Amino acid sequence: MRLTWIPPTHIKNMLTDIEIAKKAKKEPIEKIAKKLKLDKKYLIPYGNYIAKIDLSILEKIKNKPKGKYILVTAITPTPLGEGKTVTTIGLSMGLNRLGKLTSTCIRQPSLGPVFGIKGGAAGGGYSQVLPMEDFNLHFTGDVHAIGLAHNLAAAFIDNSVLKGNKLNINPEKIYWRRVVDVSDRALRNIKIGLGGIENGIPRDSGFDITVASEIMAILALTSSLKDLRERIGRIIIADTFDGKPVTCEDLKVAGSMSALLRDAIKPNLIQTIENTPCFVHAGPFANIAHGNSSIMADRIALALSDYVVTEAGFGADCGAEKFFDIKCRASGIVPDVAVIVCSIRALKAHSGRFKVVAGKPLDPCLGKEDIGAIEEGICNLEKQIENVKNFGVPVVVAVNKFSCDTDKEIEFVKRKAKESGAYDCALSEVWAKGSKGGVELGKAVISASKQKKNFKFLYPLDMPIKEKIKAIATKIYGAKHVEYSSLAEEKIKVYTERGYDKLPICMAKTHLSLSHDPNLKGRPRDFILPIRDVRASVGAGFLYPLCGTMQTMPGLPSHPVGENIDINAKGEIFGLS
């Protein structure tokens, strides 16, 4: 799931995000590409301001030197988000202002959060990507293509079982659920095939949200159309009655699925509110999948830019750990700097004194100077700095400034961040000031990028599955030990026998705590991490344990953001945030 930072509501006369976006002057996409010396022959325009990038560019850039690679992550967020995407976009603009040709690489939003509790994910204020409405809604149709390819496989499975079951599929061991890109808890667990034999064979099933699909993870990790096709062929959709895996290749659907993704594999190019280049590609959730945009987009951007700023979903314990242990293994590219975004508000919330609920008024005390609350909650930032430094990457902390933050509070956080091992800590005011508000952070990142890094993975791939899980649980989350359900134990045994034990681990857990329990704030210690299931995404190339009560299909809140979205007679959309 993706969070979208909700800005301060007490700044007078501040335009809404969509009002700011509509007033911004967009440049034709060919002009944005020209800044990167990207020839228009590689552009596949989607109107005036969006283009896909033809994959033939990969051959041209394969030997070009790479720019500096900057990862933006965060502390454990509150339900409101802490401005990670805002900072990612603003830092990119700030670096451009400092004379560094910089591109942004971000994920495409899921329509679940857009119409649910979070709203869009285009940034905010004067640190956004454009066109905001297209970006947050259907965009270039990549998510729809993924959903269709996924559900085509699901239809083939049930048809195969009904039409003689030549693959000997055990209906009780079908792992491939259907997907839809809407938060709909009523579809989490369903019965299908009801109404007689002509409607299929009855069985238990369910839906996941589209961005949790293994195909989305594959899109983000693939290196070419050939690699995509091979990965889709390796997807395991079921087991046979005699305990053998059945793949999409066995089902003879992998080719059709790949054909549906022929255009989705091409990265998208748009622009920031200050007309700097932004690559958008893929959108896996970070609490279920690996939460990072595509390797392809990063490679193209790195070959064409001095600096590339990308983000990993949620806190460093979620998206950043997966960025390092999964994405960096697949790409062979490691970051030069990691930026950890925090807010004074969130650090106070991690003291445990305040409850933050999306859609409800904030405790007024969160807007008042309170060094004591920050001191109690800053342990979360300290742990996330430690988490990133586990991988040998220099850390810069970005304090995302709210108007109610005091100089005394900001200086306290800066001092504590440096004492905890951060190379530097800088103020970020990009929401209110655009690139001007990102200069201090940009200078800190440039300096940090010159430092020596000693990158290392958290665990070797030949380590047993349980040992890899334990490494993440104890070294990143702070757990005392791990507890497995009988189902998880059974799955681990099977995966080890099949040779999947050499795959990296993609933990599926809450984003609202370092632990599996969203109610445990700050820096929980010595808890037991429960693993209820372990699933295999062999095509994507990882195993994903389900921690605690983690769901793969979100639900809508009492008052979804979609209640505020509408369209007028001119076709203009309003209410997006």
DRENLO-635133 format. One record per residue (C-alpha): z, y, x negated; residue in one letter. Coordinates in steps of 0.02 Angstrom, whole numbers, padded with zeros to 5 digits, always signed. Layout:
% residues N
ZYXA/...
***
This chain:
% residues 577
+00000+00000+00000M/-00037+00176-00059R/+00080+00323-00039L/+00021+00500-00016T/+00138+00635-00075W/+00198+00749+00065I/+00210+00928-00003P/+00349+01054+00033P/+00339+01120+00210T/+00438+01280+00178H/+00306+01373+00074I/+00252+01515+00186K/+00069+01548+00222N/+00014+01391+00128M/-00146+01318+00199L/-00151+01134+00246T/-00240+01014+00129D/-00392+01000+00240I/-00402+01190+00262E/-00399+01211+00073I/-00531+01075+00054A/-00646+01157+00182K/-00635+01326+00094K/-00675+01252-00076A/-00851+01273-00143K/-00928+01105-00184K/-01067+01085-00311E/-01215+00967-00286P/-01175+00795-00358I/-01320+00810-00482E/-01232+00961-00559K/-01069+00863-00575I/-01164+00721-00661A/-01248+00845-00778K/-01077+00896-00845K/-01060+00718-00909L/-01241+00715-00971K/-01270+00580-00841L/-01456+00576-00801D/-01497+00590-00617K/-01600+00430-00628K/-01433+00337-00628Y/-01376+00422-00467L/-01395+00346-00294I/-01353+00496-00182P/-01252+00480-00022Y/-01287+00654+00042G/-01264+00808-00066N/-01091+00777-00138Y/-01070+00590-00163I/-01170+00468-00268A/-01157+00289-00324K/-01192+00250-00507I/-01330+00125-00543D/-01265-00018-00651L/-01409+00002-00774S/-01300+00139-00852I/-01191+00001-00927L/-01325-00049-01051E/-01352+00131-01106K/-01167+00165-01139I/-01112-00002-01212K/-01105+00062-01391N/-01044+00239-01357K/-00872+00290-01425P/-00733+00297-01297K/-00632+00449-01246G/-00443+00456-01236K/-00373+00345-01097Y/-00227+00418-00998I/-00129+00316-00869L/-00028+00407-00735V/+00115+00309-00658T/+00282+00359-00581A/+00464+00328-00550I/+00508+00221-00398T/+00446+00331-00256P/+00532+00382-00095T/+00435+00342+00066P/+00357+00517+00049L/+00279+00487-00122G/+00308+00594-00275E/+00136+00670-00308G/+00058+00542-00425K/-00120+00566-00362T/-00094+00754-00355V/-00039+00747-00537T/-00182+00632-00589T/-00311+00752-00519I/-00220+00908-00579G/-00195+00841-00754L/-00382+00805-00764S/-00420+00984-00712M/-00290+01051-00833G/-00368+00956-00978L/-00538+01026-00931N/-00463+01201-00931R/-00402+01163-01108L/-00580+01126-01163G/-00576+00936-01151K/-00718+00859-01049L/-00614+00753-00931T/-00651+00634-00788S/-00533+00566-00656T/-00537+00383-00604C/-00446+00341-00442I/-00445+00214-00302R/-00519+00231-00128Q/-00387+00246+00010P/-00357+00109+00137S/-00379+00160+00318L/-00214+00074+00356G/-00108+00212+00277P/-00234+00348+00323V/-00200+00317+00509F/-00025+00248+00483G/+00127+00324+00399I/+00054+00400+00240K/-00108+00492+00281G/-00250+00508+00155G/-00248+00496-00033A/-00362+00636-00093A/-00221+00729-00180G/-00156+00889-00102G/-00146+01078-00109G/-00255+01144-00250Y/-00264+00974-00333S/-00383+00873-00225Q/-00547+00778-00232V/-00694+00824-00122L/-00767+00792+00004P/-00594+00755+00069M/-00643+00691+00242E/-00773+00567+00177D/-00659+00508+00038F/-00517+00469+00159N/-00624+00387+00293L/-00776+00273+00277H/-00837+00348+00111F/-00983+00240+00050T/-00933+00086+00148G/-00863-00016+00003D/-00705-00070+00096V/-00808-00122+00247H/-00922-00227+00135A/-00769-00313+00061I/-00698-00349+00234G/-00863-00421+00294L/-00883-00532+00140A/-00704-00593+00159H/-00721-00632+00345N/-00889-00717+00318L/-00799-00844+00209A/-00666-00866+00343A/-00801-00902+00474A/-00886-01027+00358F/-00721-01119+00333I/-00688-01147+00518D/-00870-01190+00549N/-00866-01319+00409S/-00711-01402+00481V/-00786-01405+00656L/-00957-01470+00601K/-00902-01636+00529G/-00787-01572+00392N/-00897-01637+00250K/-00784-01552+00122L/-00632-01649+00187N/-00535-01486+00212I/-00356-01506+00270N/-00336-01378+00412P/-00152-01361+00368E/-00199-01311+00190K/-00322-01171+00226I/-00264-01020+00125Y/-00402-00895+00167W/-00342-00782+00308R/-00448-00648+00389R/-00434-00462+00349V/-00448-00295+00437V/-00420-00121+00362D/-00296-00066+00495V/-00107-00084+00490S/-00080-00209+00631D/+00079-00312+00626R/+00028-00409+00783A/-00105-00497+00679L/+00010-00557+00540R/+00028-00730+00617N/-00090-00793+00751I/-00165-00953+00825K/-00353-00969+00820I/-00478-01092+00893G/-00402-01090+01067L/-00504-01120+01226G/-00586-01288+01195G/-00683-01375+01057I/-00832-01258+01072E/-00718-01119+01009N/-00661-01209+00854G/-00513-01316+00803I/-00342-01239+00844P/-00235-01193+00693R/-00110-01064+00632D/-00183-00919+00535S/-00166-00730+00519G/-00234-00568+00451F/-00203-00470+00292D/-00254-00290+00264I/-00426-00279+00182T/-00366-00196+00023V/-00253-00347-00008A/-00406-00462-00010S/-00440-00557-00169E/-00617-00487-00159I/-00547-00311-00178M/-00453-00366-00333A/-00611-00448-00400I/-00711-00288-00372L/-00583-00191-00474A/-00581-00317-00618L/-00763-00371-00630T/-00878-00324-00773S/-01050-00354-00698S/-01145-00420-00547L/-01157-00589-00633K/-00970-00591-00665D/-00937-00540-00484L/-01042-00686-00421R/-00952-00809-00534E/-00780-00745-00484R/-00819-00758-00299I/-00878-00936-00325G/-00708-00978-00401R/-00606-00915-00252I/-00498-01056-00183I/-00500-01056+00007I/-00415-01223+00047A/-00361-01394-00013D/-00434-01561+00039T/-00333-01700+00120F/-00318-01780-00051D/-00252-01622-00133G/-00407-01552-00219K/-00454-01367-00214P/-00603-01307-00111V/-00693-01152-00173T/-00815-01028-00099C/-00946-01112-00209E/-00907-01280-00126D/-00923-01196+00043L/-01095-01128-00006K/-01046-00953+00049V/-01020-00870-00120A/-01200-00813-00132G/-01199-00728+00039S/-01032-00646+00001M/-01100-00577-00162S/-01256-00512-00076A/-01146-00410+00041L/-01064-00330-00112L/-01225-00282-00201R/-01194-00096-00173D/-01004-00100-00165A/-00999-00150-00349I/-01075+00017-00398K/-00942+00152-00438P/-00942+00314-00338N/-00949+00490-00411L/-00874+00642-00324I/-00786+00801-00385Q/-00617+00885-00390T/-00580+01048-00302I/-00624+01135-00467E/-00789+01039-00481N/-00738+00918-00619T/-00803+00738-00612P/-00707+00604-00519C/-00752+00419-00513F/-00689+00323-00362V/-00701+00135-00356H/-00600-00005-00275A/-00431+00012-00192G/-00313-00136-00213P/-00134-00110-00152F/-00009-00105-00295A/+00133-00193-00206N/+00021-00341-00157I/-00126-00336-00279A/-00137-00251-00449H/-00155-00073-00385G/-00285+00000-00504N/-00461+00069-00490S/-00607-00025-00565S/-00638-00070-00746I/-00821-00025-00721M/-00781+00153-00670A/-00662+00172-00817D/-00791+00108-00942R/-00924+00228-00880I/-00804+00375-00878A/-00736+00336-01052L/-00912+00332-01125A/-00956+00501-01048L/-00792+00598-01068S/-00670+00660-01200D/-00523+00609-01089Y/-00509+00495-00937V/-00358+00507-00822V/-00327+00359-00708T/-00178+00308-00603E/-00085+00148-00563A/-00008+00125-00392G/+00176+00159-00355F/+00309+00153-00491G/+00287+00090-00669A/+00369-00074-00617D/+00224-00106-00497C/+00053-00034-00540G/+00083+00007-00723A/+00150-00165-00769E/-00003-00241-00683K/-00117-00115-00769F/-00052-00171-00938F/-00036-00359-00909D/-00187-00388-00795I/-00313-00245-00807K/-00298-00216-00995C/-00318-00403-01027R/-00478-00404-00922A/-00552-00243-00993S/-00494-00251-01173G/-00456-00064-01162I/-00280+00003-01184V/-00212+00176-01140P/-00170+00308-01267D/-00033+00389-01161V/+00062+00349-01002A/+00120+00492-00891V/+00270+00455-00779I/+00278+00571-00628V/+00447+00614-00554C/+00514+00742-00432S/+00686+00821-00426I/+00695+00769-00243R/+00666+00585-00283A/+00789+00584-00428L/+00922+00651-00309K/+00875+00517-00181A/+00899+00381-00312H/+01083+00430-00321S/+01101+00337-00156G/+01178+00489-00071R/+01025+00533+00034F/+00912+00435+00150K/+00730+00486+00151V/+00628+00430+00302V/+00444+00475+00324A/+00416+00579+00480G/+00597+00638+00491K/+00672+00800+00425P/+00739+00792+00248L/+00924+00809+00215D/+00942+00997+00179P/+01051+00953+00028C/+00896+00885-00060L/+00832+01065-00070G/+00990+01133-00150K/+01036+01132-00334E/+01134+00973-00371D/+01142+00920-00553I/+01269+00787-00508G/+01150+00697-00390A/+01010+00705-00519I/+01126+00635-00652E/+01169+00488-00538E/+00987+00453-00493G/+00900+00486-00659I/+00937+00307-00710C/+00777+00260-00618N/+00673+00374-00729L/+00762+00307-00883E/+00719+00128-00832K/+00537+00170-00798Q/+00522+00253-00969I/+00594+00095-01044E/+00471-00010-00943N/+00319+00082-01011V/+00385+00083-01189K/+00400-00107-01177N/+00210-00103-01196F/+00210+00012-01347G/+00127+00162-01263V/+00187+00343-01288P/+00266+00418-01131V/+00253+00594-01062V/+00358+00633-00907V/+00283+00753-00779A/+00406+00845-00667V/+00310+00879-00507N/+00382+01047-00456K/+00438+01092-00282F/+00479+01272-00238S/+00663+01230-00211C/+00684+01156-00386D/+00790+01265-00500T/+00762+01301-00685D/+00929+01222-00723K/+00879+01059-00635E/+00710+01053-00721I/+00785+01083-00894E/+00914+00947-00861F/+00776+00820-00820V/+00673+00873-00971K/+00821+00846-01087R/+00867+00679-01011K/+00687+00616-01017A/+00672+00652-01203K/+00842+00574-01237E/+00780+00417-01147S/+00630+00398-01262G/+00492+00504-01184A/+00381+00590-01312Y/+00385+00746-01204D/+00425+00807-01029C/+00319+00942-00949A/+00318+01040-00787L/+00174+01007-00667S/+00128+01141-00539E/-00047+01080-00497V/-00018+01069-00309W/+00011+01257-00296A/-00091+01319-00446K/-00229+01192-00480G/-00282+01175-00662S/-00175+01324-00715K/-00023+01224-00660G/-00077+01077-00767G/-00094+01165-00934V/+00084+01128-00995E/+00064+00945-00949L/-00110+00939-01025G/-00049+01006-01192K/+00090+00876-01195A/-00035+00737-01159V/-00156+00796-01294I/-00015+00796-01421S/+00050+00625-01366A/-00125+00551-01373S/-00127+00583-01561K/+00029+00477-01587Q/+00019+00300-01652K/+00030+00169-01517K/+00081-00012-01540N/+00016-00091-01381F/+00078-00265-01335K/+00081-00371-01178F/+00245-00417-01095L/+00210-00604-01108Y/+00080-00723-01183P/-00036-00813-01062L/+00013-00985-01127D/+00192-00957-01069M/+00240-01067-00917P/+00226-00985-00746I/+00413-00974-00718K/+00440-00897-00890E/+00310-00763-00855K/+00391-00723-00688I/+00561-00718-00773K/+00497-00597-00905A/+00439-00474-00772I/+00595-00498-00665A/+00720-00473-00807T/+00631-00353-00925K/+00546-00240-00797I/+00650-00253-00638Y/+00821-00286-00715G/+00857-00448-00621A/+00986-00572-00683K/+00881-00723-00640H/+00748-00788-00518V/+00772-00902-00368E/+00629-01004-00295Y/+00601-01076-00122S/+00546-01258-00107S/+00371-01197-00061L/+00362-01089-00217A/+00422-01235-00325E/+00289-01348-00250E/+00151-01219-00279K/+00202-01190-00460I/+00194-01377-00492K/+00020-01390-00416V/-00046-01236-00507Y/+00019-01302-00673T/-00067-01469-00644E/-00230-01379-00605R/-00222-01270-00760G/-00188-01105-00671Y/-00029-01083-00773D/-00131-00988-00903K/-00163-00845-00780L/-00065-00681-00782P/+00060-00640-00644I/+00037-00509-00508C/+00205-00489-00422M/+00202-00440-00238A/+00360-00343-00199K/+00424-00185-00117T/+00373-00021-00199H/+00533+00066-00142L/+00650-00015-00268S/+00648-00089-00442L/+00712-00245-00353S/+00642-00343-00204H/+00760-00249-00086D/+00702-00075-00033P/+00883-00024-00002N/+00932-00043-00185L/+00901+00128-00263K/+00922+00196-00438G/+00928+00057-00566R/+00988-00106-00487P/+01062-00229-00610R/+01099-00415-00616D/+01023-00455-00446F/+00938-00619-00402I/+00751-00603-00370L/+00697-00722-00230P/+00520-00795-00236I/+00471-00866-00067R/+00292-00914-00108D/+00165-00911-00250V/-00020-00891-00211R/-00172-00913-00322A/-00310-00783-00339S/-00415-00886-00460V/-00571-00779-00434G/-00476-00620-00474A/-00388-00711-00614G/-00202-00705-00573F/-00060-00787-00477L/+00040-00682-00356Y/+00219-00727-00311P/+00286-00654-00148L/+00459-00578-00176C/+00585-00569-00034G/+00509-00517+00132T/+00351-00434+00061M/+00213-00428+00193Q/+00025-00431+00161T/-00011-00339+00324M/+00081-00173+00353P/+00131-00111+00526G/+00112+00059+00609L/+00261+00178+00626P/+00325+00250+00790S/+00214+00403+00768H/+00061+00359+00663P/-00029+00496+00568V/-00182+00449+00669G/-00104+00539+00818E/-00142+00703+00729N/-00323+00668+00683I/-00464+00728+00795D/-00640+00796+00794I/-00714+00951+00875N/-00882+00981+00959A/-00961+01029+00792K/-00911+00863+00716G/-00776+00940+00606E/-00626+00830+00573I/-00451+00902+00573F/-00275+00831+00556G/-00309+00734+00396L/-00180+00756+00260S/
***
